[in-house]
Amino acid sequence: MSDKKPALPDFPPGSDGLGILDGRYFTNPERRARVAARVAELEEEQTVARQLYELRTAAGLTQEDLASLVGTQKTAISRLERADYTGHSLAMLRRIAAALGKRVVIQFEDREPSETTA
């Protein structure tokens, strides 16, 4: 058995994995726009989860503590803090905000021309 490892392909100096993938799979402007729109959606979802987590931990509360304050279970708080969770109810967000001495603000903005309608 040989200890020799298979040769890696030669890439031009300075090329990186993301650049290679970008050039190979995202040269189509429509595909690039769809991916950008989905990334924006995921960032919005993560923003709510991240804010909930940061507000709770800044208040020195555990998920169980916050759940008790808003009259729900720890698993509900855990679910709300997950970046991939999309079922946030305005009523629950308001209850959490009130328990943390905050208020919920929702803002509508114009779409970018590249964003598709959902």
C-alpha positions in Angstrom: 0.0 0.0 0.0 1.3 3.4 -0.9 1.6 6.4 1.5 1.3 8.7 -1.4 -1.8 11.0 -1.3 -3.7 11.8 -4.5 -2.7 15.0 -6.1 -5.0 18.0 -5.6 -6.0 20.0 -8.7 -3.9 23.1 -9.4 -5.9 26.3 -8.8 -4.5 29.7 -9.7 -2.8 31.4 -6.8 -5.2 33.4 -4.7 -8.3 31.4 -5.7 -10.4 30.2 -2.8 -13.1 27.7 -2.4 -15.9 30.2 -2.3 -14.6 32.0 -5.4 -14.5 28.7 -7.3 -18.0 27.7 -6.3 -19.3 31.2 -7.1 -17.8 31.0 -10.6 -19.0 27.5 -11.2 -22.6 27.6 -9.9 -23.7 31.3 -9.7 -22.9 32.8 -13.0 -26.6 32.8 -13.9 -28.0 36.2 -12.8 -31.5 34.7 -12.0 -30.0 32.0 -9.8 -27.8 34.5 -8.1 -30.9 36.7 -7.4 -32.8 33.7 -6.0 -30.0 32.8 -3.7 -29.6 36.4 -2.5 -33.3 36.6 -1.8 -33.2 33.4 0.2 -30.1 34.5 2.1 -32.0 37.7 3.0 -34.9 35.7 4.3 -32.7 33.5 6.4 -31.0 36.6 7.9 -34.3 38.1 8.9 -35.3 34.8 10.6 -32.0 34.7 12.4 -32.4 38.3 13.5 -35.6 37.6 15.6 -34.0 34.5 17.2 -30.8 36.3 17.9 -32.6 39.3 19.4 -34.7 37.1 21.7 -31.6 35.2 22.9 -29.6 38.4 23.4 -32.4 40.2 25.3 -33.0 37.1 27.5 -29.4 36.6 28.4 -28.8 40.3 29.0 -31.6 40.2 31.5 -29.9 37.3 33.2 -32.7 34.9 32.6 -32.7 31.3 31.6 -35.2 30.0 29.0 -37.1 28.5 31.9 -37.2 31.8 33.8 -38.5 33.7 30.7 -41.1 30.9 30.0 -42.4 31.3 33.6 -42.7 35.1 33.2 -44.7 34.8 29.9 -46.8 31.8 30.9 -45.4 29.2 28.5 -43.0 26.3 28.6 -39.2 26.3 28.2 -39.5 24.4 24.9 -41.5 27.3 23.4 -38.7 29.8 24.3 -36.1 27.4 22.9 -38.1 27.1 19.7 -38.4 30.9 19.3 -34.6 31.3 19.7 -33.9 28.8 16.9 -32.6 30.5 13.8 -34.6 28.2 11.5 -38.0 28.7 13.3 -40.5 30.7 11.3 -43.7 30.5 13.4 -43.2 33.5 15.6 -46.6 34.9 16.7 -46.9 38.6 17.3 -48.9 37.9 20.5 -46.0 35.8 22.0 -43.4 38.3 20.9 -45.4 41.0 22.7 -45.6 38.9 25.8 -41.9 38.4 25.8 -41.2 42.0 25.1 -43.4 43.1 28.0 -41.6 40.6 30.4 -38.3 42.1 29.3 -39.4 45.8 29.5 -39.4 46.2 25.8 -41.9 46.6 22.9 -42.2 45.0 19.5 -41.7 47.2 16.5 -42.6 45.9 13.0 -41.4 47.9 10.0 -42.4 47.5 6.3 -39.9 48.5 3.7 -39.8 48.6 -0.1 -38.4 45.5 -1.8 -35.2 45.6 -3.7 -35.8 45.2 -7.5 -34.0 41.8 -7.4 -36.3 40.3 -4.7 -39.0 38.0 -5.9 -42.5 38.0 -4.5 -43.4 35.3 -2.1 
